[in-house]
Structures are given as structure tokens and as C-alpha cells.
Amino acid sequence: MEVAEFEQLATEFDARVRRIVWCVFATVAPDGAPWTRVLHPIWEGWRGWIATGRGTPKARHLARDPRFSLTYWDAEQEVVHVRGSASWADDQPTRTRIWELYRTTPPPLGYDPAPFWREPESPDFGLIRLEPSVIDVTGLASAAERRLVWRPSRD
């Protein structure tokens, strides 16, 4: 079912991404080939964030083509799909805020980023902003009657 407001699926979306934690994240390589990797974004409502190095393959892929697709799946067949575009968040207030969000969110979703990047001002600390074009909360076992799809309005 298509929903008009994110709030109509927010509770289920948040519960699933916090429980499942790890997703398969796909980008497009410069040669046009799809690339996937397993990672765990952190979410503030419908906007997602990925802490990463600035020189990673995903960074190079997103510089060429900002589109991404990601999927969470668990053994109970509950699924979340998100498609959208990604961009760097380079302003220091956002970098610091999301650093703290990672640091203060309980595990397994949260973690201390300091062992990887020392501090939010570190030049090698990259922060990718995920802007969804669609969020699809469904389940292979729950059939279509529990499927919720939200597309942000682009005013």
C-alpha cells in the first residue's frame, strides 16, 4: 500500500533497521557494473547516514553516479528496501552531530567511530547522506497486505 506520509511506516521502518542493522548497499561502478557491500547506516527518520572513509570504492562510485539501493533482510523474511541518491555531508556541525548519533546510539546499530577516524574533524572521516526516493517496508512471508511504500514529495 502506498502511504502519503513517512509517519505511516516510520515505526515499522525504525524497528526493522534497528533490529536487522546490517544491509546490502549497492552502487554503480565506473564501468557500469553493480557493486554491493554489507554495511549499516544510521537513520534519523527517513534520512540515512553512512560513516565511511573518503577513499573507498563506494565513495568513488557515488562520485560518478549518486544513486544507491539498499536492502535489509532477516530470517523472519522481513524486508526494507530503500532507493535514492547519496551526497557528502561536509559541513562540520552535521559531521559532529552524526558522529555523536553513532556514538550514543546503543549497539548493535551505534558504535564509537573514534577507533576508525579519531574525531569528527578528521579529514579521512567521510559522511554520506542518503536521500531516499522510495522506502519499501515489506516481507516475503507477510504478503502484499502488509507492504508499505513511501515516496517523498519533491516540492
C-alpha positions in Angstrom: 0.0 0.0 0.0 1.3 3.5 -0.9 1.4 5.8 2.0 1.4 9.6 1.8 3.4 10.4 4.9 6.6 8.8 6.2 5.0 8.7 9.7 2.6 6.0 8.4 5.5 3.5 8.2 8.1 5.1 10.5 7.5 2.9 13.5 7.9 -0.3 11.4 10.9 1.1 9.4 12.7 2.1 12.6 12.1 -1.1 14.4 13.4 -3.2 11.4 16.5 -1.2 10.7 17.4 -1.1 14.4 16.8 -4.9 14.7 18.4 -6.0 11.4 21.2 -3.4 11.5 23.2 -4.7 8.5 22.1 -4.1 4.9 23.4 -4.8 1.4 24.2 -1.5 -0.1 24.6 -1.3 -3.9 26.3 1.3 -6.1 27.2 1.5 -9.8 30.9 1.2 -10.6 32.5 3.5 -13.3 32.3 0.6 -15.8 28.5 0.3 -15.2 28.7 -2.9 -13.1 26.7 -3.1 -9.9 28.7 -3.4 -6.7 27.4 -4.4 -3.3 28.8 -4.4 0.2 27.4 -5.0 3.6 27.2 -2.0 5.9 25.0 -0.4 8.5 23.6 3.1 8.0 22.2 5.0 10.9 18.8 6.8 10.4 17.2 10.0 11.5 13.7 9.4 10.4 13.7 8.9 6.7 17.2 10.3 6.1 20.2 7.9 6.4 23.8 8.4 7.1 26.9 6.3 6.4 30.2 6.8 8.2 33.0 5.8 5.8 36.4 6.6 4.5 36.8 9.3 1.8 38.9 7.0 -0.5 36.6 3.9 -0.6 35.2 2.3 -3.7 31.7 3.3 -2.6 32.9 6.9 -2.5 34.4 6.7 -6.0 31.2 5.1 -7.3 28.9 7.6 -5.7 31.1 10.5 -7.1 30.3 9.2 -10.6 26.7 8.1 -10.0 25.0 9.1 -6.7 22.2 6.6 -7.0 22.1 3.7 -4.5 19.9 0.8 -3.5 20.0 -1.0 -0.2 18.1 -3.9 1.3 17.7 -5.1 4.9 16.5 -8.7 5.3 16.1 -11.0 8.3 15.4 -14.7 8.8 11.7 -13.9 9.6 11.5 -12.6 6.0 11.0 -9.0 7.0 12.5 -6.7 4.4 13.2 -3.0 3.9 14.3 -1.6 0.5 15.5 1.9 0.1 16.5 3.6 -3.2 17.7 7.2 -3.6 20.7 9.4 -4.1 23.7 10.0 -1.9 25.9 13.0 -1.3 28.7 14.0 1.0 27.8 15.9 4.2 30.9 18.1 4.6 29.7 20.8 7.0 31.2 20.3 10.4 28.0 20.8 12.5 26.4 17.8 10.6 29.5 15.7 10.8 29.8 16.3 14.6 26.0 15.7 15.1 26.0 12.4 13.3 29.3 11.3 14.9 27.5 11.8 18.3 24.4 9.9 17.0 26.6 6.9 16.1 28.5 7.2 19.5 25.4 7.5 21.7 23.0 5.1 19.9 23.1 1.7 21.7 24.8 -1.2 19.9 24.5 -3.0 17.7 23.4 0.0 15.5 25.6 2.5 17.3 29.3 2.4 17.9 32.2 4.6 18.7 33.7 5.9 15.4 36.9 7.1 17.2 39.0 3.9 16.6 38.4 4.4 12.9 38.7 8.2 12.4 39.9 9.6 15.7 37.5 12.6 15.7 34.7 14.1 13.6 37.1 16.8 12.2 39.4 14.1 10.8 39.9 14.7 7.1 39.6 11.0 6.3 36.2 10.7 8.1 33.6 10.8 5.4 29.9 11.1 6.0 27.4 10.2 3.3 23.8 11.5 3.4 21.2 9.1 2.0 18.2 10.9 0.5 15.5 8.2 -0.3 13.3 8.4 -3.4 11.4 5.4 -2.1 11.2 3.4 1.1 9.5 0.0 0.8 8.8 -1.9 4.0 7.6 -5.4 3.2 8.0 -9.1 4.0 8.3 -12.2 1.9 6.2 -14.1 4.4 3.7 -11.3 5.2 2.4 -10.9 1.6 1.3 -7.7 -0.1 -1.3 -6.7 2.6 1.5 -5.5 4.9 3.6 -3.8 2.3 4.1 -0.1 2.9 5.7 2.2 0.3 6.5 5.8 0.8 7.9 8.3 -1.8 8.9 11.7 -0.5 7.3 14.6 -2.3 9.7 16.7 -4.2 8.3 20.2 -4.0 
